[in-house]
Amino acid sequence: MIYIVDDDEFVRRGFALLCRSADLDFMSFEKAEDFISMIKPGENDILVLDMNMPGMHGCDVLDFLVKNEIFLPVIIITGYDDDANRDCAKKYGAVAYLRKPVDGQALIDLIRYSVNPV
C-alpha cells in the first residue's frame, strides 16, 4: 500500500492517476492527522509525504512514526526546499527527498525499489 499525504488536492489526484496507471494500491490523505489516526503498516507499505502542510508538519509525522515504532519507508516530496526540511528528512532516514514537481516515472521507480530492493 502506498500512503500519500499531501494537502494539495491536485497533487493527490495526480498521484492517484499515477498509481492507477502503474497498478499500485494507494490511499491518499489531505491531512497528516487523518493518516496518523489509521496507520497500521504492513509489509511492502510506503509513505509519500509532503512536508509543509497546515496542521501537522511532515517532520511531526516522521517524529510520530519513530516514537511509535512504526517503520515504513518514507519518500519526502516538497515544494519548499530548505535546510530545515532537508535536515528533518535526513534525521529521520527518509529514503528520498524530492522537490515538486515530481517526475512521475522516477517516483514509481523509487516506490518499487524502496518496497522491493534488488
N, C-alpha and C positions, 0 to 999 in steps of 0.2 A: 504494500500500500504506500502510495506517495501522499504525504500530508503537505498541503500547500497553504501557507498562512501569509496573506497579503491584504492590506486594507483597500487596495485599488481594484475595483470591480473589473476593469478592462484587463488587468494583469491576470486575475483569477480566470477570467473567460479564456484568455489566450493560452494559459497553461492547461486548462481543461481540454481545449481543442487539440493541443499538442499531445497530451496524454492519450486522448481517444485515438488520435491518428497513429500512435505508437502502440496501441492496445495495452495500455498500462492502467491499472486501477488507481484511483485517486479520491481524495476527499479534500475540499477546499474550505477555508475559514476566513472570514473577514476580520475577525478579532482573535488575538492570541489567547484571550481568556476562554473563548469557546473551544479552541483546540486543547488547551490545558485541562478543561473540565472533562474531556472524554478520552484523552490519550491512554491507550493500552497497546503499546507497540508489540508487534510480532516480528517473526523472522522476515528478513528482506524488506522491512519498512524503512522509509527515509523521509526526512523533513526538508522542505524547501521553504525557507523563512526570510521574510522581509525584515529589515532591521528597524526602520523608522515608521512606526505606526502609532495612532492615537491609543491612549491607554497603555497597555503593556508593551514595552520596547523589546525588540528582538533579543537584546542582551539579557533582559529579565527572563525571557523564555529559556535561554540557554542555561542560566543560573538555576532556574526551577528544575530543569531536566537533570542537571548534575546533582543537585541537593536531594532529589527524589530517586536517584539511581535509575533513571530512565535513559537507557543507552540506545541511541539510534544515530546513524549518520545524518549530518546536517549540512545542507548547502545554503549559504547565505546569498541573498540577492538584495541589492540596494541601489537606490537612485541617489543616495547621499554617501558617497565615498569619502570618508575622512579617517583620521588616525584613530579616533575612539571606536568606530565600527570595525576597522581592521584589527585593532588590538583585542577587542572583545571576541571576534571570530577566532583569532589565534589562541587566545587564552582558553577558550572552551573547546578547541580542537575541531572546528568546522572542517569538513573535507574539502570545501571550496568556498571561494568568496568571489561572487560575480557582480559586475556593475550592470545596471539596467541601461539600455535594453539588452536583454539576454538573447544570445543566439540559440534558437530552439533546438537544433540538432546537437549542438555542443552540450546543452542541458540534458537531453535524453541520453546521450552517450555517457555523461558523467553520472547520471542516476543509475544507469545499468551497470556501470563499472563499480560504483560505490556499494551496491547491494550484492553484487556477484563478482568480486575481484578475480582476475585471471591468475 
